[in-house]
């Protein structure tokens, strides 16, 4: 009977010792998993910020470049009469805004939007707006540039949707030019517009909710 009790006590001690080891190992594993999650989140946030700034810069630069023909021709030699000043002002506005946001410090952007500097929505939300506007405008550009002449599309409307539509009115661009130059440039222009509206929405929503 005594031997049985001693063996039971030893078994209990071993079990407790093993259990405490499991607790320690579980705690260490939890700490490691937490640290890994934090590192992944930091790397993900850094990737989003880097991607956003590159996209902002490219869209802004292309928007400014798109306004150059309107500024040089001043509407006189365009295939259709248009308010070239409005086009130049709009393209310059969204282009300069995109370039500014691309190079501004994160703390300044956070202060302007009334958000924390480490909030991932500070770059993620405007990037989504940019991507949505760019995708839709890319498809619209394909329709505008590839549509046959018998459709008789309104030139003024097409110039509003595709600022470089006067190329189509001058000569028919090739498929390669349309898919890899004209449509991407149109997507970049409206991507800058989406970026501008995205930051306006971000700042306005924060102010109204506070």
C-alpha positions, 0 to 999 in steps of 0.5 A: 500500500505504501509503495503504491502511494509513493508511486502515485506521488511520484507520478503526480510530481512528474505530471505537475513538472511536465505541466509547468513545462508545457505552460512555460513552452506555451507562454514562450510560443505565444510570445514568439507568435505575437512578435512574428505577428507584429513584425508581419504587420510592420512589414505589411504597413511599410509595403503599403506605404511604399507602394502607395507613394510610388503609385501617387508619384507616378499618377501625379507625374502622368497627370501633369504630363497629360496637361502639356498638350492642352497648355501648348496648343491652347485649344487652337489646334485641337480637333474640337473646341474645348475649354482647355483652361479647365483641362489644364487646371484640373490636371495640374491640381490633381497632379500636384496633389498626388506628387505632394502626398507622395513626398510629404512626411507621414506625420504631416499627412496624419495631422492633416487627416486628423488620424494617427501616424501609424494608422494603415488607413492613412495610405490604404484607403486612398490607394483603394480609391486610386485603384478603383478609379484607375480600373474604371477609367482604363476600361472607359478608355478602351471603349473610347479608343476602340469604338468604331467611328460609326458610333459617333461618340460625343467628342466633348464627353469623350475628352472629359472621360479621356483627356487624350481622346483628341489623339483618336480624332486625329488618327486611329491609334494601334492596339498596342498604343491603346492598351499600353500607353493611352489607356494606362495614362488615362487610368493614371489621370483618374487615379490621381482624381481618385486619390484626391477624393480619397484623402478628402473623404478620409479627412472629412469622415474623421472630422464629422465623426469626431 
